[in-house]
């Protein structure tokens, strides 16, 4: 499969078949989900030795653990005997993992500790040292957010986040951030890329898809209901090197929140952010973000949700939703933010329901042969993306733009075509040298 036939990076268009094609999906699992850093868990959810959390990397089940010496490790959740899961719980605390099929038992370090009838049935022929749970070779944390990567040749997490790390510090560097869980889980009958690209860049849909909601809530987004006008000063879009991107709506952090306690907190803490991180990140702290960390982790700062779009085939994904808060928020404010986040973007949230219908239709309309041969347009703001004197990455001059969408599919195309991370790094170095020469 030639991905260049599906993604035209220069023109900003993509074939509709990228939401449906099963061969492409298998390539994604092989090259994208095994090479990318994928969000696993927040450290606060596995704070004590023996704490564990079950999740996925692509379609591979994994279990993340805090070992007895405090290290963070992750293992493929599959017994080395007959492949059954060794951990069936979603989270908890344990001293070991025992397969429910035949009783093989593994330590928190993944090592095979005990095999029933090892001497009598196996006659001591098993080399237990070679039969431990398969480790995820790279597990690292950024500001308490734990990511894993199957590719030993991938760059360190901080380097992979790149310019996006600079932006994430806006709400993580001052007092720290945390996720309120356990995550809500639901299934969307859509391709995983649709919600990921939507959160990265699609402010265009808000005035139309969510027009009904905007008519009854107090919001800075209320004037463009029905996309009746394009406000030049509403915000910007940001695209970064490895496909991460977001849109920032100025002074919009609390735009859909009922009550004044969150706004009061933002006003109180904004000067601290400006003193610590500078004027621009202070402005971003008070902005509303719609963001995606490539490939499948998205969040809204302001609406305060954190999501992972776990792929379940080309036509379905499982959505996990946490509430994103700052650690030093008063407990009552955290509870109120959680209520509002779930009201808007929980399983039956008002905004979530609007989006789910569109995500489903964007996927299933592509059953048709003729539809899949057509192209989609990601050309808003094309030619207007540029460097910024105070902000890293590529900046689109309006919130209503496809800047971050183009960045998402630029790296999507690159990682699927590259032979390995060495080739990706060469592309990155070449792009950086070209930018310096320009």
MIKEFI-368863 format. One line per 5 residues: number of its first residue (from 1); their letters; for each residue x, y, z of C-alpha. Coordinates in steps of 0.5 Angstrom, whole numbers, plus 2048, in hexadecimal, padded with zeros to 3 digits. Layout:
N
NUM> a> X Y Z | ...
//
This chain:
438
1> xxxxx> 800 800 800 | 803 807 7FE | 800 80C 803 | 802 812 7FF | 7FC 80F 7FA
6> xxxxx> 7F8 811 801 | 7FB 817 804 | 7FD 81D 800 | 801 821 805 | 802 827 800
11> xxxxx> 7FB 828 7FE | 7F8 826 805 | 7F3 821 802 | 7F2 81A 804 | 7EE 814 801
16> xxxxx> 7E8 812 805 | 7EA 80B 805 | 7EF 80D 80B | 7E9 80C 80F | 7E7 805 80C
21> xxxxx> 7ED 801 809 | 7EF 7FB 80D | 7F5 7FA 80A | 7F7 801 80C | 7F5 800 813
26> xxxxx> 7F9 7FA 814 | 7FF 7FE 811 | 7FD 803 817 | 7FE 7FE 81C | 804 7FB 819
31> xxxxx> 808 802 818 | 804 807 81C | 802 804 822 | 808 800 824 | 80D 807 822
36> xxxxx> 809 80C 826 | 809 80E 82D | 802 80C 82F | 7FF 80F 836 | 7FE 809 83B
41> xxxxx> 7FC 80C 842 | 7FD 812 847 | 802 811 84C | 7FD 813 851 | 7F9 80D 84F
46> xxxxx> 7FF 808 851 | 802 80C 857 | 804 806 85B | 808 800 85A | 804 7FA 858
51> xxxxx> 7FF 7FF 854 | 7FD 7FD 84D | 7F9 7FF 848 | 7F6 7FB 841 | 7F6 7FF 83B
56> xxxxx> 7F8 7FE 833 | 7FD 800 82F | 7FA 800 828 | 7F6 7F9 829 | 7FB 7F6 82D
61> xxxxx> 7F9 7F5 834 | 7FE 7F8 839 | 7FE 7F8 841 | 802 7FE 844 | 805 7FD 84B
66> xxxxx> 809 801 850 | 80E 7FC 853 | 810 7FB 85A | 816 7FF 859 | 812 805 856
71> xxxxx> 813 804 84F | 80E 804 849 | 80E 7FE 845 | 809 7FC 83F | 808 7F5 83D
76> xxxxx> 804 7F2 837 | 7FE 7EF 83B | 7FF 7E8 838 | 801 7E1 83C | 807 7DE 838
81> xxxxx> 804 7D7 839 | 7FD 7D7 835 | 7FC 7DF 834 | 7F7 7E0 839 | 7F7 7E7 83D
86> xxxxx> 7FA 7E7 843 | 7F7 7ED 846 | 7EF 7ED 845 | 7EE 7F3 84A | 7EE 7FA 847
91> xxxxx> 7F2 7FD 84D | 7F4 7FB 854 | 7FA 7F9 858 | 7FD 7F2 858 | 804 7EF 85A
96> xxxxx> 803 7EA 854 | 7FF 7E9 84D | 7FC 7E2 84D | 7F9 7DF 846 | 7F2 7DC 848
101> xxxxx> 7F3 7D7 842 | 7F9 7D3 845 | 7FB 7D7 84B | 802 7D9 848 | 804 7DF 84D
106> xxxxx> 808 7E5 84B | 80C 7EA 850 | 80B 7F2 84F | 811 7F2 84B | 80E 7ED 846
111> xxxxx> 812 7E7 848 | 80F 7E0 848 | 80F 7DE 84F | 80B 7D8 850 | 808 7D2 84B
116> xxxxx> 804 7CD 84E | 806 7C6 84E | 80D 7C9 84B | 811 7C3 84E | 80C 7BD 84D
121> xxxxx> 809 7BF 846 | 80E 7C3 843 | 814 7BF 846 | 818 7C6 847 | 819 7C7 840
126> xxxxx> 816 7CE 840 | 81B 7D4 83F | 817 7D9 844 | 81C 7DE 843 | 81A 7DE 83B
131> xxxxx> 812 7DE 83C | 811 7E5 840 | 80B 7E9 83D | 80E 7ED 837 | 810 7F4 839
136> xxxxx> 80E 7FB 836 | 815 7FD 835 | 814 804 836 | 810 807 83C | 811 80E 83D
141> xxxxx> 80D 814 841 | 80C 81B 83F | 80A 820 845 | 806 819 848 | 803 817 841
146> xxxxx> 806 810 840 | 807 80E 839 | 80A 807 836 | 80D 806 82F | 80E 7FF 82C
151> xxxxx> 814 801 828 | 81B 801 82B | 81D 806 826 | 818 80C 827 | 81B 812 82A
156> xxxxx> 81A 814 831 | 813 816 833 | 815 81D 834 | 818 81D 82D | 812 81A 82A
161> xxxxx> 80D 81F 82D | 812 824 82B | 80F 82B 82A | 808 828 82D | 80C 827 834
166> xxxxx> 80D 82F 834 | 806 830 833 | 804 82A 838 | 808 82E 83E | 803 833 83E
171> xxxxx> 7FE 82F 842 | 803 82A 845 | 809 82E 847 | 806 833 84C | 803 82E 851
176> xxxxx> 802 828 84D | 7FC 825 84A | 7F8 81E 84B | 7F3 81A 849 | 7ED 818 84C
181> xxxxx> 7EB 811 84B | 7E9 80C 84A | 7E8 80D 843 | 7E1 80D 840 | 7E1 808 83A
186> xxxxx> 7DC 808 834 | 7DD 805 82D | 7DC 80A 826 | 7DB 806 820 | 7E0 80A 81C
191> xxxxx> 7E7 80A 81A | 7EC 80D 81F | 7EF 812 81B | 7E8 816 81B | 7E8 818 822
196> xxxxx> 7EF 819 822 | 7F0 81E 81D | 7E9 821 81F | 7EC 823 826 | 7F3 825 823
201> xxxxx> 7F0 82A 81E | 7E9 82A 81D | 7E6 831 820 | 7E2 832 819 | 7DD 82D 81B
206> xxxxx> 7DB 830 822 | 7D7 836 81F | 7D3 831 81B | 7D3 82A 81F | 7D2 82D 825
211> xxxxx> 7CD 833 823 | 7C8 830 828 | 7CC 830 82E | 7CF 837 82D | 7C8 83A 82C
216> xxxxx> 7C7 838 834 | 7CE 839 837 | 7D2 83F 838 | 7D8 83E 834 | 7DD 842 830
221> xxxxx> 7DC 83E 82A | 7D4 840 82A | 7D5 846 825 | 7D7 841 81F | 7D1 83C 820
226> xxxxx> 7CF 839 81A | 7D6 83C 817 | 7D3 842 816 | 7DA 846 816 | 7E1 845 817
231> xxxxx> 7E4 849 81C | 7EB 84A 81B | 7ED 84B 822 | 7EA 845 825 | 7F1 841 825
236> xxxxx> 7F6 83D 822 | 7F8 836 820 | 7FF 832 821 | 802 82D 81E | 808 829 820
241> xxxxx> 80E 825 81D | 80B 81E 81F | 804 81F 81D | 801 822 824 | 7FD 828 823
246> xxxxx> 7F8 82C 826 | 7F3 832 826 | 7F3 838 82B | 7ED 83C 82C | 7EF 842 830
251> xxxxx> 7EC 844 837 | 7E8 83E 836 | 7EA 839 83B | 7E4 839 83F | 7DF 83B 839
256> xxxxx> 7DA 835 83A | 7DB 834 842 | 7D5 836 846 | 7D7 83A 84C | 7DD 83F 84E
261> xxxxx> 7E1 83A 852 | 7E5 838 84C | 7E6 83F 849 | 7E8 842 850 | 7EE 83C 850
266> xxxxx> 7F0 83E 849 | 7F1 845 84B | 7F4 844 851 | 7F9 83F 84E | 7FB 843 848
271> xxxxx> 800 848 84A | 804 842 84E | 804 83E 847 | 806 845 843 | 80C 846 849
276> xxxxx> 80E 83F 848 | 80D 83D 840 | 80C 844 83D | 807 848 83A | 805 844 834
281> xxxxx> 804 83E 839 | 800 842 83E | 7FB 844 838 | 7FB 83C 836 | 7F9 83A 83D
286> xxxxx> 7F3 83F 83D | 7F1 83C 836 | 7ED 836 834 | 7F1 830 830 | 7EE 82B 82C
291> xxxxx> 7F4 826 82B | 7F7 820 829 | 7FE 81D 82B | 7FF 818 825 | 7FD 813 823
296> xxxxx> 7F7 812 828 | 7F7 816 82E | 7F2 81C 82E | 7F1 821 834 | 7ED 828 835
301> xxxxx> 7F0 82D 839 | 7EA 831 83C | 7E5 82C 83B | 7EA 827 83F | 7E9 820 83C
306> xxxxx> 7EF 81C 83A | 7ED 816 835 | 7F0 810 831 | 7ED 80D 82B | 7EF 806 82B
311> xxxxx> 7EF 803 824 | 7EA 7FD 824 | 7EB 7FC 81C | 7EA 801 817 | 7E3 802 818
316> xxxxx> 7E2 802 820 | 7E6 805 826 | 7E6 805 82D | 7E6 80C 831 | 7E9 80D 838
321> xxxxx> 7E7 813 83B | 7EA 816 841 | 7E9 81D 844 | 7F0 822 844 | 7F1 826 84A
326> xxxxx> 7F7 82A 84D | 7F9 827 854 | 7F9 82D 858 | 7F1 82E 856 | 7ED 82E 85C
331> xxxxx> 7E9 827 85D | 7E2 82A 85C | 7E5 82E 855 | 7E7 827 853 | 7E1 824 854
336> xxxxx> 7DD 829 851 | 7E2 829 84B | 7E1 822 84A | 7D9 822 84A | 7DA 828 845
341> xxxxx> 7DF 823 841 | 7DA 81D 841 | 7D4 822 83F | 7D7 824 839 | 7DC 81E 837
346> xxxxx> 7DA 818 83B | 7D7 812 838 | 7D0 816 837 | 7D3 81D 837 | 7CF 822 833
351> xxxxx> 7D5 824 82F | 7D8 81C 82E | 7D1 81A 82C | 7D1 81F 826 | 7D8 81D 824
356> xxxxx> 7D7 816 824 | 7D1 816 81F | 7D6 81A 81A | 7DC 815 81C | 7D8 80F 81A
361> xxxxx> 7D5 812 814 | 7DC 814 811 | 7DE 80D 812 | 7D8 809 810 | 7D7 80D 809
366> xxxxx> 7DD 80A 807 | 7DB 803 806 | 7D9 805 7FF | 7DF 804 7F9 | 7DE 80B 7F6
371> xxxxx> 7DE 80F 7FC | 7E4 80C 7FE | 7E7 80E 7F8 | 7E6 816 7FA | 7EA 81A 7FD
376> xxxxx> 7E9 81E 804 | 7EB 826 804 | 7F0 828 80A | 7F2 82F 807 | 7EF 834 80B
381> xxxxx> 7F5 839 80D | 7F9 835 807 | 7FF 83A 806 | 7FE 83E 80C | 801 839 811
386> xxxxx> 808 83D 813 | 80D 83D 819 | 80B 842 81F | 810 846 823 | 80E 844 829
391> xxxxx> 80B 83D 828 | 80E 836 826 | 80C 832 820 | 808 834 81A | 802 839 81C
396> xxxxx> 7FC 83A 818 | 7F9 841 819 | 7F2 83F 81A | 7EE 83A 81F | 7EA 838 819
401> xxxxx> 7EF 835 815 | 7F2 82E 813 | 7F9 830 815 | 7FA 82A 81A | 7F6 825 816
406> xxxxx> 7FB 826 810 | 801 825 816 | 7FD 81F 818 | 7FD 81C 811 | 804 81E 80F
411> xxxxx> 807 81A 815 | 802 814 814 | 804 814 80D | 80B 814 80F | 80B 80F 814
416> xxxxx> 807 80A 810 | 80C 80A 80A | 813 80A 80E | 817 804 80F | 818 806 816
421> xxxxx> 81A 80B 81B | 820 80D 818 | 81D 80F 812 | 818 813 815 | 81E 817 819
426> xxxxx> 821 818 813 | 81B 81B 810 | 81A 81F 816 | 821 822 816 | 820 823 80E
431> xxxxx> 81A 827 810 | 81E 82B 816 | 823 82D 811 | 81F 82F 80C | 81B 834 811
436> xxx> 822 837 813 | 824 838 80C | 81D 83C 80A
//
